[in-house]
Amino acid sequence: MASSRKPWPEAPAGARRQWAADRALRPAMRSPGRPEPSRAVQREFWRLIARGVTTEDAAAEIGVSTPVASRWFRHAGGMPPISLAEPTGRYLSFAEREEIALLRAQDLGVREIARRIGRDPSTVSRELRRNAATRADSRSYRAGVAQWKAQQAAKRPKQAKLATNPRLRDYVQDKLSGQILDDQGRPIAGPNVPWAGRRHGRRQDRRWGVAWSPEQISNRLKLDFPDDETMRISHEAIYQSLYVQGRGALRRELTACLRTGRALREPRARTGRSGRSFVTDDVKISQRPPEAADRAVPGHWEGDLIIGLDKSAIGTLVERRSRYTMLLHLPRMEEFATTGYVKNGPAVAGHGATAVRDAITAQIGGLPDQLRRSLTWDQGGELAQHAQLKIDAGIDVYFCDPHSPWQRPSNENTNGLLRQYFPKGTDLSRWSIGQVQAVAVSLNQRPRKVLGWRTPAEVFAQQLSSTQQAGVAWTP
């Protein structure tokens, strides 16, 4: 079948030496459709992503549609495929190309255009020859087409190392997804988990495999193949082969074998943000008074919920200096018996923001001011009404960083002790307020090594006595 491509034009007599190198004279290229946005636009998009902005907001900021921005994010595996540094002045920018197009439409010459944009005339002449639009019979210059041609010419595609080395690829795949073997060397299939193209859900079965991390694979290669330099690869190259579409080396479904199971990489700025609209900068733990960290001053508390069967819960409050514990009785609402728990529905399970706020106020609202200086909580939605809690209970509230339970060490330790009485998976709503308080009393009467074998109740009573001797009244 004869090719429909037009033959290469012959150079006219007396033509310039650069004539054959001008891409504008090459046969017509296959239409790419609408040219993709400029590198400057894509660079700004990835800068916004790196700052933790959502894909939808970043798309609106740079002026592209959400599907286009989502496709950029997905195809790049969640990480920027281009350098975020501004290009040097060696190359023409899109703004300069727009200026060239406007001046060219005014029939200005090459030297005049070069003078106005501050470039060498040869740069402008080469730009008009190489990046002119060739779809029509005439050679017109349009900034969008010129920018696209320049970006296409600047690409330096390189085949992935795992795509060119089958032996190395097989080793990496085996260490990622190889089968688990029993003591007889027989494979154990594990749960049947079809690849869904996204991260596994909470409390869902996951695929079983050898599941080495890319860093473990990269460093183990040096021990298993000490004399074979072809069996070397960095952990970042493995991640890119897993996440970046078009690399053609590893299947995307192998991401299920990673520890996180993420189908896309997540920018670091997104993992560090709170994700809670009620957690503002002025109530983060970094703003908590330094005196709370060294436990030298009483009155600084830590709090949390322990969750049981069917969303039942008990609140816990622990004073950092004395380790004194208070428990919050959080009974279910009457509607729970008929409606049950509904995701994003009303807080009928008993530990909504209003119920938790009232319970905390009832427990510590009557303490002296010196014994209710601050309360540190995780970023659970049950404390969304912290501003009203500050007014009702007269205590400053601060929130830990996301996924940082070690910032509430006393509370986490106490929660572990409470699991002796309230194990996971049991219904915590069956216990009355009297029974819950009895457990708190029992826990406060245990001698602690950190307190010199005194009990939290004794230390807290001493703190209370000191405030009363200072002339501070306490209403129990």
C-alpha positions as CSV (number, residue, x, y, z in Angstrom):
1,M,0.0,0.0,0.0
2,A,1.5,3.3,-1.1
3,S,2.2,5.9,1.6
4,S,0.1,9.0,1.6
5,R,3.0,11.0,3.1
6,K,4.2,13.8,0.8
7,P,7.7,13.4,-0.6
8,W,10.5,15.5,0.8
9,P,10.8,18.7,-1.1
10,E,13.9,19.3,-3.1
11,A,16.2,22.1,-2.2
12,P,15.9,25.0,-4.7
13,A,19.0,26.2,-6.4
14,G,21.0,28.6,-4.3
15,A,19.2,27.7,-1.1
16,R,20.7,28.4,2.3
17,R,22.8,25.8,4.0
18,Q,20.2,25.5,6.8
19,W,17.3,24.8,4.4
20,A,17.3,21.0,4.8
21,A,17.4,21.3,8.6
22,D,14.3,23.5,8.9
23,R,11.5,21.4,10.4
24,A,8.9,23.7,8.8
25,L,9.8,22.1,5.4
26,R,9.3,18.5,6.6
27,P,6.2,16.5,5.6
28,A,3.1,17.2,7.5
29,M,2.9,15.7,11.0
30,R,0.0,13.8,12.3
31,S,-2.4,16.2,14.0
32,P,-2.0,16.1,17.8
33,G,-5.4,17.7,18.2
34,R,-5.4,20.7,20.5
35,P,-1.7,21.4,21.5
36,E,-1.1,20.7,25.2
37,P,-0.6,23.7,27.5
38,S,2.8,25.2,27.7
39,R,5.5,23.9,30.0
40,A,5.1,27.1,32.1
41,V,1.4,26.2,32.8
42,Q,2.3,22.6,33.6
43,R,5.2,23.8,35.9
44,E,2.8,26.0,37.8
45,F,0.3,23.1,38.2
46,W,3.0,20.9,39.7
47,R,4.2,23.7,42.0
48,L,0.6,24.0,43.4
49,I,0.5,20.2,43.8
50,A,3.8,20.3,45.7
51,R,2.4,22.9,48.1
52,G,-0.5,20.5,48.9
53,V,-3.2,22.1,46.8
54,T,-5.9,19.6,45.5
55,T,-5.9,18.6,41.9
56,E,-9.3,20.4,41.4
57,D,-8.1,23.7,42.9
58,A,-4.8,23.5,41.0
59,A,-6.7,23.1,37.7
60,A,-8.9,26.1,38.5
61,E,-5.8,28.2,39.4
62,I,-4.0,27.5,36.1
63,G,-7.1,27.6,33.9
64,V,-7.4,23.9,32.7
65,S,-10.3,21.6,33.2
66,T,-10.4,19.2,36.1
67,P,-10.3,16.0,33.9
68,V,-7.1,17.3,32.2
69,A,-5.4,18.0,35.5
70,S,-6.5,14.7,36.9
71,R,-5.1,13.0,33.8
72,W,-1.8,14.8,34.3
73,F,-1.6,13.7,37.9
74,R,-2.5,10.1,37.2
75,H,-0.2,9.6,34.2
76,A,2.7,11.1,36.1
77,G,2.0,8.9,39.1
78,G,1.4,11.8,41.4
79,M,4.9,13.3,41.0
80,P,6.1,16.1,38.7
81,P,7.4,14.7,35.4
82,I,9.3,18.0,34.6
83,S,11.7,20.2,36.5
84,L,10.0,22.9,38.6
85,A,12.9,25.3,38.2
86,E,12.4,28.1,35.8
87,P,14.2,27.6,32.4
88,T,17.2,29.8,31.7
89,G,17.0,32.7,29.3
90,R,18.7,30.6,26.6
91,Y,15.4,29.4,25.3
92,L,12.4,31.4,24.1
93,S,9.5,31.5,26.5
94,F,5.9,31.3,25.6
95,A,5.5,35.0,26.3
96,E,8.3,35.8,23.9
97,R,6.7,33.6,21.2
98,E,3.4,35.5,21.7
99,E,5.2,38.7,21.2
100,I,6.9,37.4,18.0
101,A,3.5,36.3,16.6
102,L,2.0,39.8,17.3
103,L,4.9,41.6,15.7
104,R,5.0,39.2,12.8
105,A,1.3,39.9,12.1
106,Q,2.3,43.6,11.8
107,D,4.7,42.7,9.0
108,L,7.7,43.7,11.0
109,G,11.1,42.4,9.9
110,V,13.2,39.9,11.7
111,R,15.7,42.5,12.9
112,E,13.0,44.8,14.2
113,I,11.3,41.9,16.1
114,A,14.7,40.9,17.6
115,R,15.3,44.5,18.7
116,R,12.0,44.8,20.4
117,I,12.1,41.5,22.3
118,G,15.8,41.8,23.1
119,R,17.0,38.7,21.2
120,D,19.6,38.1,18.5
121,P,18.2,38.3,14.9
122,S,19.4,34.8,14.2
123,T,17.3,33.4,17.1
124,V,14.2,35.0,15.7
125,S,14.9,33.9,12.1
126,R,15.5,30.3,13.3
127,E,12.3,30.4,15.3
128,L,10.2,31.5,12.4
129,R,11.7,28.9,10.1
130,R,11.6,25.9,12.5
131,N,8.4,26.4,14.4
132,A,6.1,27.9,11.8
133,A,2.6,26.3,11.4
134,T,2.6,24.1,8.3
135,R,-1.0,22.8,8.3
136,A,-2.1,25.4,5.8
137,D,-0.4,26.0,2.5
138,S,1.1,29.2,3.9
139,R,3.7,29.3,6.5
140,S,2.1,31.3,9.3
141,Y,3.5,31.7,12.8
142,R,1.3,31.0,15.8
143,A,2.6,31.1,19.3
144,G,0.7,28.0,20.6
145,V,1.9,25.8,17.7
146,A,5.4,27.1,18.0
147,Q,5.5,26.4,21.7
148,W,4.2,22.9,21.1
149,K,6.8,22.2,18.4
150,A,9.6,23.5,20.6
151,Q,8.5,21.2,23.5
152,Q,8.3,18.2,21.2
153,A,11.8,18.8,19.9
154,A,13.1,19.3,23.4
155,K,12.0,15.9,24.5
156,R,14.7,13.3,25.1
157,P,12.9,10.1,25.7
158,K,14.9,7.3,27.3
159,Q,13.8,3.8,27.7
160,A,13.4,2.5,31.2
161,K,16.2,0.3,32.5
162,L,13.7,-2.3,33.6
163,A,12.3,-2.4,30.1
164,T,15.6,-3.2,28.5
165,N,16.9,-5.7,31.1
166,P,14.5,-8.7,31.4
167,R,16.6,-10.4,34.0
168,L,16.6,-7.4,36.3
169,R,12.9,-6.9,35.7
170,D,12.1,-10.5,36.7
171,Y,14.1,-10.1,39.9
172,V,12.3,-6.9,40.9
173,Q,8.9,-8.3,40.1
174,D,9.7,-11.5,42.1
175,K,10.7,-9.5,45.2
176,L,7.7,-7.3,44.9
177,S,5.0,-9.9,44.2
178,G,6.6,-13.3,44.6
179,Q,4.5,-16.0,46.3
180,I,4.7,-16.7,50.0
181,L,5.9,-20.3,50.6
182,D,5.2,-22.7,53.5
183,D,7.8,-24.7,55.3
184,Q,7.5,-27.3,52.5
185,G,8.2,-24.8,49.8
186,R,4.7,-24.9,48.6
187,P,3.1,-21.5,47.5
188,I,0.3,-20.1,49.7
189,A,-2.2,-18.2,47.6
190,G,-3.6,-15.9,50.3
191,P,-6.7,-13.8,49.8
192,N,-8.1,-13.3,46.2
193,V,-7.9,-9.6,45.8
194,P,-8.6,-8.4,42.2
195,W,-6.8,-5.2,41.1
196,A,-9.3,-2.3,41.3
197,G,-7.0,0.5,40.1
198,R,-7.0,2.2,43.4
199,R,-5.8,1.8,47.0
200,H,-7.3,-0.9,49.1
201,G,-10.0,0.2,51.5
202,R,-9.9,0.2,55.2
203,R,-10.1,-3.3,56.9
204,Q,-10.1,-5.0,53.5
205,D,-8.0,-8.1,52.5
206,R,-4.8,-7.3,50.7
207,R,-2.8,-9.2,48.2
208,W,-0.1,-11.5,49.7
209,G,3.4,-11.4,48.3
210,V,7.1,-11.2,49.2
211,A,6.5,-7.5,49.3
212,W,10.1,-6.2,49.6
213,S,10.3,-2.4,49.4
214,P,12.0,-0.8,46.4
215,E,14.8,0.3,48.8
216,Q,15.3,-3.2,50.0
217,I,15.4,-4.5,46.4
218,S,17.9,-1.9,45.3
219,N,20.3,-2.6,48.1
220,R,20.0,-6.4,48.0
221,L,21.0,-6.5,44.4
222,K,24.5,-5.5,45.4
223,L,24.8,-8.5,47.7
224,D,23.1,-11.0,45.4
225,F,25.0,-9.9,42.3
226,P,28.3,-8.3,43.5
227,D,30.1,-8.7,40.2
228,D,27.3,-7.9,37.8
229,E,26.9,-4.2,37.2
230,T,23.9,-4.7,35.0
231,M,21.9,-5.8,38.0
232,R,21.8,-2.4,39.6
233,I,18.8,0.0,39.9
234,S,17.9,2.8,42.3
235,H,14.7,2.6,44.4
236,E,13.4,5.7,42.8
237,A,13.6,4.1,39.3
238,I,11.5,1.2,40.7
239,Y,8.9,3.7,42.0
240,Q,8.8,5.5,38.7
241,S,8.3,2.2,36.8
242,L,5.4,1.4,39.1
243,Y,3.7,4.8,39.1
244,V,4.5,6.5,35.9
245,Q,2.4,5.4,33.0
246,G,4.2,4.8,29.7
247,R,7.4,3.6,31.2
248,G,6.5,0.1,30.0
249,A,8.4,-1.8,32.7
250,L,6.3,-2.8,35.7
251,R,2.6,-3.3,35.8
252,R,0.6,-0.7,37.8
253,E,-1.2,-3.4,39.8
254,L,2.2,-4.3,41.5
255,T,1.7,-1.2,43.6
256,A,-0.7,-3.3,45.7
257,C,2.4,-5.2,46.9
258,L,3.9,-2.0,48.4
259,R,3.4,-1.4,52.1
260,T,1.2,1.6,51.6
261,G,-0.7,0.0,48.7
262,R,-1.1,3.4,47.1
263,A,-2.0,3.4,43.4
264,L,-0.6,7.0,43.1
265,R,2.2,8.7,44.9
266,E,1.1,11.4,47.3
267,P,2.9,14.7,47.5
268,R,4.5,15.3,50.9
269,A,2.7,18.6,51.4
270,R,-0.6,16.7,51.2
271,T,0.3,14.3,53.9
272,G,1.4,17.1,56.2
273,R,-1.8,19.1,56.0
274,S,-4.5,18.7,58.6
275,G,-7.4,17.9,56.3
276,R,-9.7,19.4,59.0
277,S,-11.2,22.8,58.4
278,F,-11.6,23.4,62.2
279,V,-7.9,22.9,62.8
280,T,-6.3,26.3,62.2
281,D,-2.7,27.3,62.7
282,D,-3.4,29.0,66.0
283,V,-4.7,25.7,67.6
284,K,-1.9,23.4,66.4
285,I,0.4,21.7,68.9
286,S,3.2,24.0,67.8
287,Q,1.4,26.9,69.5
288,R,1.0,25.0,72.8
289,P,2.9,26.6,75.7
290,P,6.4,25.1,76.2
291,E,5.6,24.4,79.8
292,A,3.3,21.6,78.8
293,A,6.1,19.6,77.2
294,D,8.3,19.2,80.3
295,R,5.4,18.3,82.6
296,A,6.7,20.8,85.2
297,V,3.4,22.7,85.5
298,P,0.2,20.9,86.3
299,G,-3.1,21.5,84.4
300,H,-2.2,20.3,80.9
301,W,-4.4,17.5,79.7
302,E,-4.4,15.0,76.8
303,G,-7.6,13.5,75.4
304,D,-8.9,10.9,73.0
305,L,-11.7,8.4,72.4
306,I,-11.4,4.6,72.6
307,I,-13.8,3.0,70.1
308,G,-15.7,-0.3,70.5
309,L,-18.2,-2.4,68.7
310,D,-20.8,-0.5,66.5
311,K,-19.1,2.8,67.0
312,S,-19.5,2.8,70.8
313,A,-17.0,5.0,72.6
314,I,-15.6,6.2,75.9
315,G,-13.7,9.4,76.2
316,T,-10.4,9.6,78.1
317,L,-8.7,12.6,79.7
318,V,-5.2,12.3,81.2
319,E,-3.4,15.1,83.2
320,R,0.2,15.1,81.9
321,R,2.0,15.7,85.2
322,S,0.1,13.4,87.6
323,R,-1.2,10.9,84.9
324,Y,-4.6,11.4,86.6
325,T,-7.3,9.9,84.4
326,M,-10.9,11.0,83.8
327,L,-13.3,9.0,81.7
328,L,-16.2,10.4,79.7
329,H,-19.4,8.4,79.6
330,L,-20.8,8.7,76.1
331,P,-24.1,6.8,75.8
332,R,-25.8,6.3,72.5
333,M,-28.8,8.5,71.5
334,E,-32.3,7.0,71.4
335,E,-32.4,7.2,67.6
336,F,-29.5,4.7,67.4
337,A,-31.8,1.8,68.2
338,T,-33.9,2.5,65.1
339,T,-31.5,4.0,62.5
340,G,-28.1,2.6,63.6
341,Y,-24.9,4.2,62.5
342,V,-25.0,6.0,59.2
343,K,-21.8,7.3,57.6
344,N,-21.8,11.1,57.4
345,G,-25.2,11.0,59.1
346,P,-26.3,12.3,62.5
347,A,-24.1,11.6,65.5
348,V,-26.5,9.1,67.1
349,A,-23.6,6.9,68.3
350,G,-23.1,9.2,71.2
351,H,-19.7,10.7,70.5
352,G,-20.6,13.6,68.2
353,A,-19.0,17.1,68.7
354,T,-21.8,18.4,71.0
355,A,-21.8,15.3,73.2
356,V,-18.0,15.3,73.6
357,R,-17.9,19.0,74.3
358,D,-20.6,18.7,77.0
359,A,-18.9,15.7,78.6
360,I,-15.5,17.4,78.8
361,T,-17.1,20.6,80.3
362,A,-18.9,18.5,82.9
363,Q,-15.6,16.8,83.9
364,I,-13.1,19.5,84.1
365,G,-15.2,22.7,84.0
366,G,-15.2,22.9,87.8
367,L,-11.4,22.5,88.3
368,P,-9.3,25.5,89.4
369,D,-7.9,27.6,86.6
370,Q,-4.4,26.3,87.4
371,L,-5.5,22.7,86.7
372,R,-7.1,23.4,83.3
373,R,-4.5,25.2,81.3
374,S,-4.6,23.3,78.0
375,L,-6.1,20.2,76.4
376,T,-4.3,18.4,73.6
377,W,-6.4,16.2,71.2
378,D,-5.9,14.4,68.0
379,Q,-7.6,15.7,64.8
380,G,-10.8,13.7,65.3
381,G,-14.1,15.4,64.3
382,E,-15.5,14.9,67.8
383,L,-13.7,18.0,68.9
384,A,-14.9,20.2,66.1
385,Q,-16.6,22.5,68.6
386,H,-13.3,23.3,70.4
387,A,-14.0,27.0,70.2
388,Q,-17.2,26.7,72.2
389,L,-15.4,24.2,74.6
390,K,-12.8,26.9,75.3
391,I,-15.6,29.2,76.4
392,D,-17.6,26.7,78.3
393,A,-14.7,24.9,80.2
394,G,-12.2,27.8,80.2
395,I,-9.4,25.7,78.7
396,D,-7.2,26.2,75.7
397,V,-7.4,23.4,73.1
398,Y,-4.6,22.3,70.8
399,F,-4.5,19.6,68.1
400,C,-1.7,17.2,67.3
401,D,-0.2,16.8,63.8
402,P,-1.9,14.3,61.6
403,H,-1.0,10.6,62.3
404,S,1.2,11.7,65.3
405,P,-0.1,9.8,68.4
406,W,3.3,10.1,70.1
407,Q,2.4,13.8,70.7
408,R,-0.1,12.5,73.3
409,P,2.1,9.9,75.0
410,S,0.4,9.8,78.4
411,N,-3.0,9.4,76.8
412,E,-1.9,6.7,74.4
413,N,-0.4,4.8,77.3
414,T,-3.5,5.2,79.3
415,N,-5.7,4.0,76.4
416,G,-3.6,0.8,76.3
417,L,-4.2,0.3,80.1
418,L,-7.9,0.8,79.6
419,R,-8.1,-1.9,77.0
420,Q,-7.7,-4.4,79.9
421,Y,-11.2,-3.3,80.9
422,F,-12.6,-2.3,77.6
423,P,-11.2,-4.6,74.9
424,K,-11.4,-3.8,71.2
425,G,-14.4,-5.2,69.4
426,T,-16.6,-5.1,72.5
427,D,-19.7,-3.0,73.0
428,L,-18.6,-0.1,75.2
429,S,-22.1,1.4,75.5
430,R,-23.3,-1.4,77.8
431,W,-21.3,0.1,80.7
432,S,-23.1,2.6,83.0
433,I,-21.6,5.9,84.1
434,G,-21.0,4.4,87.6
435,Q,-19.1,1.4,86.1
436,V,-17.0,3.7,83.9
437,Q,-16.1,5.9,86.8
438,A,-15.2,2.9,89.0
439,V,-12.6,1.9,86.3
440,A,-11.2,5.4,86.4
441,V,-10.8,5.2,90.2
442,S,-9.1,1.9,90.0
443,L,-6.7,3.1,87.4
444,N,-5.9,6.2,89.4
445,Q,-5.1,4.1,92.5
446,R,-2.3,2.1,90.7
447,P,1.2,3.1,91.8
448,R,3.3,4.3,89.0
449,K,7.1,3.9,88.6
450,V,7.3,7.3,86.8
451,L,5.7,8.9,89.9
452,G,8.1,7.3,92.4
453,W,5.5,4.5,93.1
454,R,2.9,7.1,94.2
455,T,-0.5,6.9,92.6
456,P,-2.0,9.4,90.2
457,A,-4.8,10.1,92.7
458,E,-2.2,11.0,95.3
459,V,-0.2,13.3,93.0
460,F,-3.4,15.0,91.7
461,A,-4.7,15.5,95.2
462,Q,-1.4,17.2,96.1
463,Q,-1.7,19.5,93.1
464,L,-5.3,20.3,94.1
465,S,-4.3,21.0,97.6
466,S,-1.6,23.4,96.5
467,T,-4.1,25.4,94.4
468,Q,-6.5,25.6,97.3
469,Q,-3.9,26.7,99.8
470,A,-3.1,29.5,97.3
471,G,-6.7,30.8,97.8
472,V,-8.3,29.2,94.8
473,A,-11.7,27.8,95.3
474,W,-12.7,24.5,93.6
475,T,-16.3,23.5,92.9
476,P,-16.3,19.7,92.6
